[in-house]
Amino acid sequence: GTRMRSAEVARADSGIGKTSARKWRNRAAETLSSLQAWEAHQPCTDCGERDLPVEPDAQNCNQRRADLCEKCCKRRTERKESVLEFVNTEASYGEDLRIIKEEFYLPMQAAGLLSQEQLLGVFSNIQELIDLNENFLEILQEEIDRAFDQSDDDLMTVCIGEIFLEFVNMLPAFQTYCLQQSSSVNMLNTLEKEKELLRIFLNVSQNDNTALRRMNLRSFLMAPLQRVTKYPLLLSRIIKATTEYHPDHGSLREAKSRIESHLEHINMKTKQEGNTWTLRSFRQDSKKKREVINIEMRETALKTVGWLREETRFVMEGPLQLAQPPDGQWVKKGSKTLKFQNMQVLLLVNMKRVSESSLESAEPGPVKDAVLVLIRDKNNGKFHLLREPLRLSNCVVSTDPDCDDTFELIEIRREAFVFRDSDRAQTHHWFRQIRRYSRELGSWKKRRNALPNIMISTPHTRP
């Protein structure tokens, strides 16, 4: 008791009067009640933030998701869609494999259209791919069913990355198939010319067999190539919608890395064996699928410039039309007088890495170099470089007011190129990006105050 009293005296002596003490007690009570309210307002179970909507939007987030913020709610929906897309497309691919076996291989074998050796030559290790697909699909489907049985309607317990890594032995089987693709197609072409009965069977199948959707055997034989090049994109979509705290996040990244390395390896082996064919991603026309990463094209570009992968950023890539004015000068009459050819163009930038996460940030660090890689657009899947890459430090980029659907790139002391995209806005976007790096790197900018339309007449040595 005496101790208490002396403490009170001490408090009074220290200048805190009764009024102040009351205020402090009120403040403490307020703080406590607000802390209790804060605790009661549970954080989002996915991201830990506490900005939950007071009333969850009934359309997007039902009662089951009342413990999620709106952003995580949307992300879960995207993740579920990506997971289902992965499984459903695996099932469609399996259906195409089944058609190859049931509608082509077995009837051709039964009718004696081809010998066992010829069948092996055309169909390669298709049976191995069928077995792997069936096992992979079975596990995937079991995981989906289990999740739904456990009322995990968002499929958060489904770990695609983990399952993929368990089935990593699929990749050598794909490699065997891909490396034999060129000789398989050649053999099929030869046999079709030689064997009239085979020709008739393939024609009748395509036109009258409804299971084939009017597609020919060659189209179906491409299914494994299309599937293996689709995996990185499908995994990317799941990664994008999976929070980094999710147990599958690391496995998803590892799975994507493994498949990409494998695709590069297949390309390397293809080139070593001297095949004219190389593996690449198959671009779809629909906007949704246009983002398919063209691994082979990027690999070609990387090998050509010889940069480290982790220091390289692919700023832009895609089809452009290119013309080379015969006299090396800008054509005033506009693009009508120029002959354009289709080209795949990649804008690569070499960055000095500042930190581990610098590649994801908007400004990863100083730009060391930037190049345009021009690749001929070939139909048979083989890429050829038009020429050596254009170093932007050595180029002047400009537009002409009289023809604003194109822009010009002049390689100092050498060639001139005129570019355009089928979409004018996209042409301007390419122009701005290329000009930005040519100005940033160009040694000529100091002399000419970055005036882009002046050709330099003085002898220019490369930096």
C-alpha positions in Angstrom: 0.0 0.0 0.0 2.7 2.5 0.9 4.6 1.6 -2.2 1.5 2.5 -4.3 1.1 5.8 -2.6 4.7 6.8 -3.1 4.4 5.9 -6.7 1.4 8.2 -7.0 3.3 11.0 -5.3 6.2 10.4 -7.7 3.9 10.6 -10.6 2.4 13.9 -9.3 5.9 15.3 -8.8 6.9 14.4 -12.3 4.4 17.0 -13.6 1.6 14.7 -14.8 -1.6 16.1 -13.2 -4.9 14.4 -12.7 -6.3 15.8 -15.9 -3.4 14.4 -18.0 -3.7 11.0 -16.3 -7.4 10.9 -17.1 -6.7 11.8 -20.7 -4.0 9.1 -20.9 -6.3 6.5 -19.4 -9.0 7.4 -22.0 -6.5 7.2 -24.8 -5.4 3.7 -23.5 -9.0 2.6 -23.5 -9.5 3.9 -27.0 -6.3 2.2 -28.2 -7.4 -1.1 -26.6 -10.9 -1.0 -28.2 -9.4 -0.1 -31.6 -6.9 -3.0 -31.2 -9.7 -5.4 -30.4 -11.7 -4.1 -33.4 -8.5 -4.5 -35.5 -8.0 -8.1 -34.3 -11.7 -8.9 -34.9 -11.3 -7.6 -38.5 -9.3 -10.7 -39.7 -6.6 -10.3 -42.3 -7.0 -11.8 -45.8 -5.9 -15.5 -45.4 -3.9 -15.3 -48.7 -1.9 -12.1 -48.5 -2.4 -11.0 -44.8 -3.7 -7.6 -45.7 -6.7 -6.2 -43.8 -8.4 -4.2 -46.6 -11.3 -6.7 -46.8 -14.5 -5.3 -48.2 -17.1 -4.9 -45.4 -19.7 -6.7 -47.5 -18.1 -9.1 -49.9 -19.4 -8.7 -53.5 -21.9 -11.5 -53.9 -21.1 -12.0 -57.5 -17.3 -12.3 -57.3 -16.8 -13.4 -53.7 -19.4 -15.6 -52.0 -19.7 -16.2 -48.3 -17.1 -19.0 -48.5 -14.5 -16.3 -49.5 -15.5 -13.7 -46.9 -11.9 -14.1 -45.4 -10.3 -13.0 -48.7 -9.5 -9.5 -50.0 -10.8 -8.7 -53.5 -7.4 -9.0 -55.2 -6.7 -12.5 -53.7 -10.3 -13.5 -54.5 -9.7 -12.6 -58.2 -6.3 -14.3 -58.1 -7.8 -17.5 -56.8 -10.3 -17.5 -59.6 -7.5 -17.0 -62.2 -5.5 -19.8 -60.6 -8.4 -22.2 -60.7 -9.0 -21.4 -64.4 -5.3 -21.9 -65.2 -5.1 -25.2 -63.3 -8.2 -26.4 -65.1 -6.9 -25.2 -68.5 -3.7 -27.2 -67.9 -5.6 -30.4 -67.1 -8.2 -30.0 -69.8 -5.6 -29.3 -72.5 -3.7 -32.3 -71.4 -6.9 -34.4 -71.8 -7.4 -32.9 -75.4 -3.8 -33.7 -76.2 -4.4 -37.3 -75.0 -7.5 -37.5 -77.2 -5.4 -36.6 -80.2 -2.8 -39.3 -79.3 -5.6 -41.8 -79.1 -6.9 -40.8 -82.6 -3.3 -41.3 -84.0 -3.3 -44.8 -82.6 -7.0 -45.9 -83.1 -7.7 -44.2 -86.4 -4.3 -44.4 -88.2 -1.7 -46.7 -86.7 -3.9 -49.8 -85.9 -6.0 -49.7 -89.2 -2.8 -49.2 -91.2 -1.2 -52.1 -89.4 -4.2 -54.4 -89.7 -4.6 -53.7 -93.4 -0.8 -54.3 -94.0 -0.5 -50.8 -95.6 3.0 -50.4 -94.0 5.5 -52.8 -92.6 6.3 -52.8 -88.9 9.6 -51.0 -89.6 7.8 -48.3 -91.7 5.1 -47.9 -89.0 7.9 -47.3 -86.4 9.5 -44.8 -88.8 6.3 -42.8 -89.2 4.8 -43.0 -85.7 8.1 -43.1 -83.7 7.5 -43.7 -79.9 3.9 -42.6 -80.0 2.9 -45.5 -77.6 5.3 -44.3 -75.0 3.8 -40.8 -75.2 0.3 -42.3 -74.9 1.3 -44.3 -71.7 2.9 -41.2 -70.1 -0.1 -39.0 -70.9 -2.6 -41.5 -69.5 -0.6 -41.8 -66.2 0.0 -38.0 -65.9 -3.7 -37.3 -66.7 -4.9 -39.9 -64.2 -2.9 -38.3 -61.3 -4.0 -34.8 -62.3 -7.6 -35.8 -62.5 -7.4 -37.6 -59.1 -5.9 -34.4 -57.5 -8.8 -32.3 -59.0 -11.4 -34.8 -57.8 -9.9 -34.9 -54.3 -9.8 -31.2 -54.0 -13.5 -30.9 -54.9 -14.3 -33.8 -52.5 -12.6 -31.8 -49.7 -14.7 -28.7 -50.6 -11.6 -27.0 -51.9 -13.5 -25.4 -54.8 -10.6 -23.1 -55.6 -8.3 -26.1 -56.1 -5.7 -24.5 -53.8 -4.5 -28.0 -52.7 -3.8 -29.0 -56.3 0.0 -28.8 -56.9 0.6 -29.0 -60.6 4.3 -28.1 -60.3 4.9 -31.0 -57.9 3.1 -33.5 -60.1 4.9 -32.2 -63.2 8.3 -32.7 -61.6 7.2 -36.3 -60.7 6.6 -36.9 -64.4 9.7 -35.2 -65.6 10.6 -38.5 -67.4 8.0 -37.3 -70.0 10.6 -34.9 -71.3 13.1 -37.5 -72.7 10.1 -39.2 -74.4 9.1 -35.9 -76.0 12.7 -35.4 -77.1 12.9 -38.8 -78.8 9.7 -37.9 -80.7 10.7 -34.4 -81.6 14.2 -35.5 -82.9 12.6 -38.1 -85.2 9.9 -35.7 -86.5 11.8 -34.6 -89.5 12.6 -38.1 -90.7 9.0 -39.3 -89.9 7.5 -36.6 -92.1 10.0 -37.4 -94.9 9.2 -41.1 -94.7 5.4 -40.4 -94.8 5.8 -38.2 -97.9 7.9 -40.9 -99.7 5.5 -43.7 -98.7 2.5 -41.7 -99.8 4.0 -41.2 -103.3 4.9 -44.9 -103.6 1.8 -46.5 -102.2 -1.6 -45.8 -103.8 -3.6 -47.7 -101.2 -2.0 -45.6 -98.4 -2.8 -42.4 -100.3 -6.5 -43.5 -100.7 -6.7 -44.5 -97.0 -5.4 -41.1 -95.8 -7.7 -39.2 -98.2 -10.8 -41.2 -97.2 -9.9 -40.9 -93.5 -9.6 -37.1 -93.7 -12.8 -36.5 -95.7 -15.1 -39.2 -94.2 -13.9 -40.0 -90.7 -15.8 -37.5 -88.4 -13.4 -38.2 -85.5 -10.6 -36.5 -87.4 -12.3 -33.1 -87.7 -11.2 -33.0 -91.3 -7.6 -32.9 -90.2 -4.9 -35.0 -91.9 -2.4 -37.4 -90.3 0.4 -34.8 -90.5 -1.6 -32.4 -88.3 -2.2 -35.1 -85.7 1.5 -36.1 -85.7 2.3 -32.5 -84.7 0.3 -32.8 -81.5 3.3 -33.8 -79.2 5.4 -30.9 -80.5 2.6 -28.5 -79.9 2.0 -29.9 -76.4 5.6 -29.8 -75.2 6.0 -26.2 -76.4 2.8 -25.2 -74.7 3.9 -26.3 -71.2 6.0 -23.2 -70.3 3.1 -20.9 -71.1 0.5 -22.9 -69.2 2.9 -23.1 -66.2 3.5 -19.3 -66.4 -0.2 -18.6 -66.1 -0.5 -20.8 -63.0 2.7 -19.2 -61.5 1.3 -15.7 -62.1 -1.9 -16.5 -60.2 -0.1 -18.4 -57.3 1.0 -16.5 -54.3 4.6 -17.0 -53.3 3.5 -18.5 -50.0 1.8 -21.3 -51.7 3.6 -24.7 -51.2 3.6 -25.3 -55.0 5.2 -22.0 -55.9 8.8 -23.2 -56.0 7.9 -26.5 -57.8 6.0 -24.5 -60.5 9.0 -22.4 -61.1 11.3 -25.4 -61.1 9.0 -27.2 -63.5 8.9 -24.3 -66.0 12.7 -24.0 -65.8 13.1 -27.7 -66.5 10.8 -27.8 -69.5 12.5 -24.6 -71.0 15.9 -26.1 -70.6 14.7 -29.3 -72.2 13.3 -27.4 -75.2 16.6 -25.7 -75.6 18.4 -29.0 -75.4 16.1 -30.5 -78.1 16.9 -27.5 -80.4 20.6 -28.0 -79.8 20.4 -31.7 -80.6 18.3 -31.0 -83.7 20.9 -28.6 -85.1 23.8 -31.0 -84.2 22.1 -33.7 -86.3 21.9 -31.3 -89.2 18.1 -31.3 -89.5 16.5 -28.4 -91.3 13.6 -28.6 -88.9 13.8 -27.1 -85.4 11.4 -27.0 -82.5 9.6 -23.8 -81.8 6.4 -22.7 -80.0 3.3 -22.7 -82.2 1.7 -19.3 -82.5 -2.1 -19.3 -82.4 -4.1 -16.5 -84.0 -6.4 -15.8 -81.1 -5.3 -12.8 -79.0 -5.3 -14.9 -75.8 -2.7 -17.3 -77.2 -0.5 -14.7 -79.0 1.7 -14.5 -76.0 3.1 -17.9 -76.6 6.8 -17.6 -75.9 8.8 -18.5 -79.0 11.6 -20.3 -77.2 13.4 -21.3 -80.3 13.4 -17.7 -81.7 14.7 -16.3 -78.4 17.4 -19.0 -78.3 18.5 -18.2 -81.8 18.7 -14.5 -80.8 20.6 -15.2 -77.6 23.1 -17.5 -79.3 23.7 -14.9 -82.0 24.4 -12.1 -79.6 26.2 -14.3 -77.1 24.9 -12.6 -74.0 24.2 -14.2 -70.6 20.6 -15.1 -70.3 20.2 -13.5 -66.9 21.5 -10.2 -68.3 19.2 -10.2 -71.3 15.8 -8.6 -71.5 13.5 -9.2 -74.4 11.9 -5.8 -74.6 9.7 -6.5 -77.7 9.3 -9.3 -80.2 6.9 -10.1 -83.0 6.2 -9.8 -86.7 7.2 -6.6 -88.6 7.4 -5.8 -92.3 10.8 -4.7 -93.5 12.0 -2.9 -96.7 15.4 -1.8 -97.8 15.5 1.3 -100.0 17.8 0.6 -102.9 19.7 3.9 -102.6 19.9 3.8 -98.8 17.9 7.1 -98.6 14.5 7.7 -97.1 11.8 7.3 -99.7 9.7 10.5 -99.7 6.8 9.1 -101.6 5.8 6.8 -98.7 5.7 3.1 -98.4 3.9 2.4 -101.7 7.2 2.4 -103.7 8.9 0.0 -101.2 8.8 -3.8 -101.4 8.1 -5.2 -97.9 8.9 -8.6 -96.6 7.6 -10.3 -93.4 10.1 -10.6 -90.7 10.3 -11.7 -87.0 12.0 -8.9 -85.1 13.3 -9.1 -81.5 14.5 -6.1 -79.5 17.1 -7.4 -77.0 18.6 -5.3 -74.2 21.7 -6.2 -72.2 21.4 -5.0 -68.7 23.9 -4.9 -65.8 22.1 -6.7 -63.0 21.8 -4.5 -59.9 20.2 -7.1 -57.6 18.5 -10.5 -57.8 15.1 -8.9 -58.3 16.3 -6.3 -60.7 15.1 -8.1 -63.8 11.5 -7.8 -62.7 11.7 -4.1 -61.9 11.1 -1.3 -64.5 14.6 -0.1 -64.4 16.9 -3.1 -63.9 20.1 -1.1 -64.1 22.3 0.6 -66.7 21.9 -0.6 -70.3 25.1 -2.1 -71.7 23.9 -2.8 -75.2 20.8 -3.1 -77.3 20.3 -4.9 -80.6 17.6 -5.7 -83.1 17.6 -9.4 -84.3 16.0 -9.9 -87.7 14.7 -13.4 -88.4 13.1 -14.6 -91.6 9.6 -15.9 -91.1 9.7 -19.4 -92.5 6.7 -21.7 -92.7 8.6 -25.0 -92.1 9.6 -24.0 -88.6 13.2 -23.3 -89.3 14.5 -19.8 -88.5 17.3 -18.1 -90.5 18.8 -14.8 -89.5 18.4 -12.1 -92.2 21.8 -10.7 -91.3 23.9 -10.0 -88.2 22.0 -8.1 -85.4 21.7 -4.4 -85.7 23.5 -2.7 -82.8 21.3 0.3 -81.8 24.4 2.2 -80.5 25.3 2.4 -84.2 21.9 3.4 -85.6 19.9 6.5 -86.2 16.1 6.0 -86.0 13.6 8.4 -87.5 10.1 8.9 -88.8 8.9 11.0 -91.8 5.8 13.2 -91.4 4.7 12.2 -95.0 4.4 8.5 -94.3 3.6 8.0 -90.6 2.9 4.3 -91.0 6.6 3.4 -91.2 9.8 4.4 -89.5 13.4 4.2 -90.7 16.5 2.8 -89.1 19.9 3.8 -90.6 22.9 1.9 -89.6 25.7 4.5 -89.8 28.0 4.1 -92.8 26.1 0.9 -93.8 22.5 0.1 -94.6 19.0 1.6 -94.2 15.9 -0.2 -93.2 12.2 0.8 -93.3 9.9 -1.0 -90.8 6.2 -1.1 -90.3 3.6 -3.1 -88.4 0.2 -4.0 -89.8 -1.2 -1.9 -86.9 -0.1 1.8 -87.0 -0.1 2.2 -83.2 2.1 -0.8 -82.8 4.5 0.7 -85.5 4.8 3.8 -83.3 5.4 1.7 -80.2 8.3 -0.2 -81.9 9.7 3.2 -83.1 9.6 4.8 -79.6 11.3 1.8 -78.0 14.0 1.4 -80.6 14.7 5.2 -80.6 14.9 5.2 -76.8 17.8 2.7 -76.8 19.6 4.1 -79.8 19.6 7.5 -78.2 20.7 6.1 -74.8 23.6 4.2 -76.3 24.5 6.1 -79.4 28.0 7.6 -79.4 26.7 9.9 -82.2 24.3 11.6 -79.9 26.9 13.7 -78.2 28.1 15.1 -81.5 24.7 15.8 -83.0 22.8 16.6 -79.9 20.6 13.6 -80.5 19.1 15.0 -83.7 17.9 11.8 -85.3 17.4 12.8 -88.9 21.0 13.8 -89.7 23.2 11.3 -91.4 26.7 11.4 -90.2 29.2 12.1 -93.0 32.4 12.0 -91.0 34.0 8.5 -90.8 32.6 6.6 -87.9 34.4 4.0 -86.0 32.5 1.5 -84.0 32.7 1.9 -80.2 
